[in-house]
Amino acid sequence: MKYLIIISIILSTSFITNSKNRELLEDVNLNEQKLPDNFEKAYYAFKNYNKNIDTLTVITFCEVSRLYGFTDNDNNFNLLISQILLESGARHYINNNGNKSVLLSSGGAIGFSQILGSTCLGYMRKSITKKDSIIFKKIGVTDYSFIFDSNLDDKTAWLKAREWLSNEKNNIVMWGKIINDELKTKSILKTLVTYNIGHYKMKQYLNNGDTLDKHEYISNIKRINKKMF
């Protein structure tokens, strides 16, 4: 608890600009560990859109990004932060007249990463690699054995996936898995468009002679990216 109080005091101040404060932030420990690399960058970008962003949400996002290797490339990591800002405004929950509920789009996309239950099922059933399993365990996702339960009908599995994605850690880890799976064979821009409209629609878009830079999703991400970074 004392670590969270210290972090809260530091992060409630104005944007950290001098080296002394930067060093102080880097030296603050949470559960005996330093804050993740790129925490400050992600935190202030998210706070621009969500003034109530939870420190632990940012830590989870940065850790998932690090474990999947997204932070190895600054440009990619910046685009991924901007993607989250476009998708959810860095919010997993919303307040309706004092009642806290998980953010849900009109199309049924859930939470911080705005993932559909059907998308979650598709990626999980296709493959959960050893790397995925290690990251899932390290981040602390909840039980996902329902994915492989052949006794569940499609509707029940879909509802369970929606419930699973309503957990913030699960939601962020699932985002990481999807991005990682697509980056294995695609550029960052193709990966982002695939996240938005799916693999086949992305290919159809390119086959029509359109360029990724002109895709509305990419244009909006780059607009945010330019503003943030």
C-alpha positions as CSV (number, residue, x, y, z in Angstrom):
1,M,0.0,0.0,0.0
2,K,2.8,2.4,0.9
3,Y,4.2,2.0,-2.6
4,L,0.9,2.9,-4.2
5,I,0.6,6.0,-2.0
6,I,4.1,7.1,-3.1
7,I,3.3,6.6,-6.7
8,S,0.0,8.5,-6.4
9,I,1.8,11.5,-4.9
10,I,4.4,11.6,-7.6
11,L,1.9,11.1,-10.5
12,S,-0.5,13.7,-9.1
13,T,2.0,16.5,-9.8
14,S,2.4,18.2,-13.2
15,F,4.1,16.5,-16.1
16,I,7.5,15.3,-15.0
17,T,10.1,17.3,-16.9
18,N,13.3,17.7,-14.9
19,S,15.9,14.9,-14.5
20,K,15.6,14.9,-10.7
21,N,11.9,14.0,-10.8
22,R,12.5,11.5,-13.6
23,E,15.1,9.7,-11.5
24,L,12.8,9.7,-8.5
25,L,10.0,8.1,-10.6
26,E,12.4,5.5,-11.9
27,D,13.5,4.6,-8.4
28,V,10.1,4.1,-6.9
29,N,9.4,0.4,-6.3
30,L,6.1,-1.4,-6.5
31,N,6.1,-4.7,-4.6
32,E,9.9,-4.5,-4.4
33,Q,10.2,-4.0,-8.2
34,K,10.8,-0.9,-10.3
35,L,8.1,0.5,-12.5
36,P,8.3,-1.0,-16.0
37,D,10.3,0.8,-18.7
38,N,8.1,3.1,-20.7
39,F,5.7,3.5,-17.7
40,E,6.0,7.2,-17.7
41,K,5.4,7.5,-21.5
42,A,2.3,5.3,-21.4
43,Y,0.9,6.8,-18.2
44,Y,0.9,10.4,-19.4
45,A,-0.5,9.4,-22.8
46,F,-3.3,7.5,-21.2
47,K,-3.9,10.2,-18.6
48,N,-4.5,12.7,-21.4
49,Y,-7.6,10.7,-22.3
50,N,-8.5,9.2,-19.0
51,K,-7.7,11.4,-16.0
52,N,-8.6,8.5,-13.7
53,I,-6.3,6.0,-15.3
54,D,-5.2,3.4,-12.7
55,T,-1.5,3.0,-12.1
56,L,-1.8,-0.8,-12.1
57,T,-3.6,-0.7,-15.5
58,V,-0.6,1.1,-17.0
59,I,1.8,-1.3,-15.3
60,T,-0.1,-4.3,-16.8
61,F,-0.1,-2.7,-20.2
62,C,3.7,-2.0,-20.1
63,E,4.5,-5.5,-18.8
64,V,2.4,-7.2,-21.4
65,S,4.0,-5.0,-24.1
66,R,7.5,-5.8,-22.7
67,L,6.9,-9.5,-22.5
68,Y,5.6,-9.7,-26.1
69,G,8.5,-7.5,-27.3
70,F,6.4,-4.5,-28.4
71,T,8.7,-2.1,-26.4
72,D,11.7,-3.2,-28.4
73,N,10.6,-0.8,-31.2
74,D,9.7,2.8,-30.0
75,N,7.7,3.6,-33.1
76,N,5.6,0.4,-32.8
77,F,5.1,1.0,-29.1
78,N,3.9,4.5,-29.6
79,L,1.5,3.4,-32.3
80,L,0.1,0.7,-29.9
81,I,-0.4,3.3,-27.2
82,S,-2.2,5.4,-29.7
83,Q,-4.3,2.5,-30.8
84,I,-5.6,2.0,-27.2
85,L,-6.4,5.7,-27.0
86,L,-8.4,5.4,-30.2
87,E,-10.2,2.2,-29.1
88,S,-11.2,3.0,-25.6
89,G,-9.6,6.3,-24.5
90,A,-7.6,4.1,-22.1
91,R,-10.7,3.2,-20.2
92,H,-11.8,-0.3,-19.1
93,Y,-14.7,0.9,-17.0
94,I,-17.3,3.7,-17.3
95,N,-19.4,5.4,-14.6
96,N,-23.1,5.5,-15.2
97,N,-24.8,7.6,-12.5
98,G,-22.3,6.3,-10.0
99,N,-22.5,2.7,-11.1
100,K,-19.2,1.3,-12.5
101,S,-19.5,-1.0,-15.4
102,V,-17.2,-2.4,-18.1
103,L,-16.9,-0.3,-21.2
104,L,-18.9,-1.9,-24.0
105,S,-19.2,-0.6,-27.6
106,S,-22.4,-0.6,-29.6
107,G,-21.0,-3.6,-31.5
108,G,-20.2,-5.6,-28.3
109,A,-16.4,-4.9,-28.1
110,I,-15.3,-5.1,-24.5
111,G,-13.1,-3.0,-22.3
112,F,-9.7,-1.4,-22.5
113,S,-8.7,-3.1,-25.7
114,Q,-12.2,-3.3,-27.2
115,I,-12.1,-7.0,-28.1
116,L,-15.1,-9.1,-29.2
117,G,-15.9,-12.3,-27.4
118,S,-15.9,-14.1,-30.8
119,T,-12.4,-12.7,-31.6
120,C,-11.1,-13.9,-28.2
121,L,-12.4,-17.4,-28.9
122,G,-11.0,-17.5,-32.4
123,Y,-7.4,-16.5,-31.4
124,M,-7.4,-18.7,-28.3
125,R,-8.7,-21.8,-30.0
126,K,-6.3,-21.4,-32.9
127,S,-3.2,-21.5,-30.8
128,I,-2.0,-20.8,-27.3
129,T,1.8,-21.0,-27.5
130,K,4.2,-21.8,-24.6
131,K,5.1,-18.1,-24.7
132,D,1.5,-17.1,-24.3
133,S,1.0,-19.5,-21.4
134,I,4.1,-18.1,-19.6
135,I,2.9,-14.5,-20.1
136,F,-0.7,-15.4,-19.1
137,K,0.6,-16.9,-15.8
138,K,3.1,-14.0,-15.1
139,I,0.4,-11.4,-15.6
140,G,-2.1,-13.4,-13.6
141,V,-5.0,-14.0,-15.9
142,T,-8.1,-15.9,-14.7
143,D,-9.0,-19.5,-15.7
144,Y,-9.5,-19.8,-19.4
145,S,-10.1,-23.6,-19.7
146,F,-13.6,-22.9,-21.0
147,I,-11.9,-22.2,-24.3
148,F,-11.3,-25.9,-24.8
149,D,-14.5,-27.3,-23.3
150,S,-16.1,-29.2,-26.1
151,N,-19.3,-29.6,-24.1
152,L,-20.1,-25.9,-24.3
153,D,-22.3,-24.7,-27.1
154,D,-21.2,-21.7,-29.1
155,K,-23.5,-19.2,-27.3
156,T,-22.3,-20.3,-23.8
157,A,-18.6,-20.2,-24.9
158,W,-19.2,-16.7,-26.3
159,L,-20.8,-15.5,-23.1
160,K,-17.9,-17.0,-21.1
161,A,-15.4,-15.2,-23.3
162,R,-17.2,-11.9,-22.8
163,E,-17.1,-12.4,-19.1
164,W,-13.4,-13.4,-19.2
165,L,-12.6,-10.2,-21.2
166,S,-14.4,-8.1,-18.6
167,N,-11.5,-8.7,-16.3
168,E,-9.0,-5.9,-17.1
169,K,-5.8,-8.1,-16.9
170,N,-7.4,-10.7,-19.2
171,N,-8.4,-8.0,-21.6
172,I,-5.0,-6.5,-21.9
173,V,-3.2,-9.8,-22.2
174,M,-5.6,-10.9,-24.9
175,W,-4.8,-7.6,-26.8
176,G,-1.1,-8.5,-26.5
177,K,-1.7,-12.0,-27.8
178,I,-3.6,-10.8,-30.8
179,I,-1.1,-8.1,-31.7
180,N,1.8,-10.6,-31.3
181,D,0.1,-13.3,-33.4
182,E,-0.4,-10.8,-36.2
183,L,3.1,-9.3,-36.0
184,K,4.6,-12.7,-36.7
185,T,3.6,-12.4,-40.4
186,K,2.6,-8.7,-40.8
187,S,4.0,-5.2,-40.5
188,I,2.7,-3.0,-37.7
189,L,0.3,-1.2,-40.0
190,K,-1.2,-4.4,-41.4
191,T,-1.4,-5.8,-37.9
192,L,-3.4,-2.7,-36.7
193,V,-5.8,-2.8,-39.7
194,T,-6.3,-6.5,-39.1
195,Y,-7.1,-5.8,-35.5
196,N,-9.7,-3.4,-36.7
197,I,-11.4,-5.2,-39.6
198,G,-9.9,-8.7,-39.6
199,H,-7.4,-10.5,-41.9
200,Y,-9.6,-11.1,-44.9
201,K,-11.0,-7.6,-45.0
202,M,-7.5,-6.2,-44.6
203,K,-6.4,-8.2,-47.7
204,Q,-9.5,-7.1,-49.6
205,Y,-8.7,-3.5,-48.8
206,L,-5.2,-3.8,-50.2
207,N,-6.4,-5.8,-53.2
208,N,-8.6,-2.9,-54.1
209,G,-5.5,-0.8,-54.6
210,D,-5.8,1.2,-51.3
211,T,-2.8,1.9,-49.1
212,L,-2.6,1.3,-45.4
213,D,-1.7,4.9,-44.7
214,K,-5.1,6.0,-46.1
215,H,-7.1,3.6,-44.0
216,E,-9.3,5.5,-41.6
217,Y,-8.1,3.4,-38.6
218,I,-4.4,4.1,-39.4
219,S,-5.1,7.8,-40.1
220,N,-6.8,8.2,-36.7
221,I,-4.0,6.3,-34.9
222,K,-1.3,8.4,-36.5
223,R,-3.2,11.6,-35.7
224,I,-3.2,10.6,-32.0
225,N,0.4,9.4,-32.2
226,K,1.5,12.8,-33.6
227,K,-0.3,14.6,-30.8
228,M,1.1,12.4,-28.0
229,F,4.6,11.8,-29.2
